[in-house]
Amino acid sequence: MPKSATKSTKKARPTRGDGHRVREASAEGVEATQAREAGAKFEWHYGRISRVGNFQVAGGREVVIVWEEGGVSSQQGNISDEEWDILKLAFMSTGRIAILSDESGDRWMSDFRFLEAVR
């Protein structure tokens, strides 16, 4: 197989930028700035973690979240180490999380690309 064909089949790794600071007068201002910088379709969603679990036999880690907008989501498996650390931190403190997502319908409930523990 030629090298060019091999390169095209590999998944691209996300590049990490240097980051930057956001300064606003309030938490709401920071949220609005972060959403604006992420893109016009991104929205914040807030929830409270009601359960976390680890089930090696049945697919791994689990989290159950009650959303402020209504509804409950449960995800078992496919939770990265970084996401799991944030979810556990939130569960052991206030239980609150925030997700910044551009997914439509109910798909944002499992979109952990921009996940934060909230005080």
C-alpha positions as CSV (number, residue, x, y, z in Angstrom):
1,M,0.0,0.0,0.0
2,P,1.5,3.4,-0.9
3,K,2.3,5.8,1.9
4,S,-0.3,8.3,0.8
5,A,-3.1,5.8,1.1
6,T,-1.9,4.9,4.7
7,K,-1.9,8.5,5.7
8,S,-5.5,9.1,4.5
9,T,-6.9,6.2,6.5
10,K,-5.4,7.4,9.9
11,K,-7.6,9.5,12.1
12,A,-6.3,13.0,12.6
13,R,-5.3,13.8,16.2
14,P,-6.7,17.0,17.6
15,T,-4.1,19.7,17.9
16,R,-3.7,21.5,21.1
17,G,-3.3,25.3,21.0
18,D,-1.6,27.5,23.5
19,G,-5.0,28.6,24.9
20,H,-5.8,32.0,26.1
21,R,-7.5,33.7,29.0
22,V,-11.1,35.0,29.0
23,R,-11.9,37.9,31.3
24,E,-15.4,39.2,31.9
25,A,-17.3,40.9,34.7
26,S,-19.4,37.8,35.6
27,A,-19.6,34.1,35.2
28,E,-22.4,34.6,32.7
29,G,-20.1,36.9,30.7
30,V,-17.4,34.2,30.6
31,E,-19.9,31.6,29.4
32,A,-21.2,33.9,26.7
33,T,-17.6,34.6,25.5
34,Q,-16.7,30.9,25.5
35,A,-19.8,30.0,23.5
36,R,-19.3,32.8,21.1
37,E,-15.6,31.8,20.5
38,A,-16.6,28.1,20.1
39,G,-19.1,29.0,17.4
40,A,-22.6,30.4,16.9
41,K,-24.4,27.0,17.3
42,F,-22.8,26.1,20.7
43,E,-25.1,26.4,23.8
44,W,-24.5,25.7,27.5
45,H,-26.5,22.9,29.2
46,Y,-26.4,22.3,32.9
47,G,-27.1,19.2,34.9
48,R,-26.7,17.4,38.2
49,I,-25.0,14.1,38.5
50,S,-27.1,11.7,40.4
51,R,-25.1,8.4,40.0
52,V,-21.7,7.3,39.0
53,G,-20.6,3.7,38.8
54,N,-17.9,1.3,37.4
55,F,-19.1,-2.0,35.9
56,Q,-16.2,-3.9,34.4
57,V,-18.4,-6.7,33.2
58,A,-21.1,-4.6,31.7
59,G,-19.3,-1.9,29.7
60,G,-17.2,0.1,32.2
61,R,-18.0,3.5,33.7
62,E,-21.5,4.9,34.1
63,V,-22.9,8.3,34.8
64,V,-26.6,9.4,35.3
65,I,-27.3,13.1,34.8
66,V,-30.5,15.0,35.6
67,W,-30.7,18.0,33.2
68,E,-32.0,21.5,34.2
69,E,-33.7,21.7,30.9
70,G,-35.6,18.5,31.7
71,G,-34.8,14.9,31.1
72,V,-32.3,12.4,32.4
73,S,-29.5,10.8,30.6
74,S,-27.5,7.7,31.4
75,Q,-24.2,6.8,29.7
76,Q,-22.5,3.5,30.3
77,G,-19.1,3.0,28.6
78,N,-17.3,5.3,26.2
79,I,-16.2,7.7,29.0
80,S,-12.6,8.8,28.7
81,D,-10.2,9.1,31.7
82,E,-10.3,12.9,31.5
83,E,-14.1,13.0,31.3
84,W,-14.3,10.5,34.2
85,D,-12.1,12.7,36.4
86,I,-14.3,15.7,35.8
87,L,-17.5,13.7,36.4
88,K,-16.1,12.2,39.6
89,L,-14.9,15.7,40.8
90,A,-18.4,17.1,40.2
91,F,-20.1,14.2,41.9
92,M,-17.9,14.5,45.0
93,S,-18.5,18.2,45.3
94,T,-21.7,20.0,44.1
95,G,-22.8,17.4,41.7
96,R,-23.2,20.1,39.0
97,I,-21.8,20.0,35.5
98,A,-21.9,22.1,32.4
99,I,-21.6,21.0,28.8
100,L,-21.0,23.3,25.8
101,S,-22.4,21.6,22.7
102,D,-23.5,22.2,19.2
103,E,-25.4,18.9,18.9
104,S,-29.0,19.1,18.0
105,G,-32.0,17.3,19.6
106,D,-31.1,15.3,22.6
107,R,-27.6,14.4,21.3
108,W,-26.0,17.2,23.4
109,M,-26.8,15.1,26.5
110,S,-23.9,12.8,25.7
111,D,-21.5,15.3,24.1
112,F,-18.7,15.6,26.6
113,R,-16.3,17.5,24.3
114,F,-16.6,20.6,26.4
115,L,-17.3,19.3,30.0
116,E,-16.9,21.3,33.2
117,A,-17.5,20.7,36.9
118,V,-19.5,23.7,38.2
119,R,-19.5,25.1,41.7
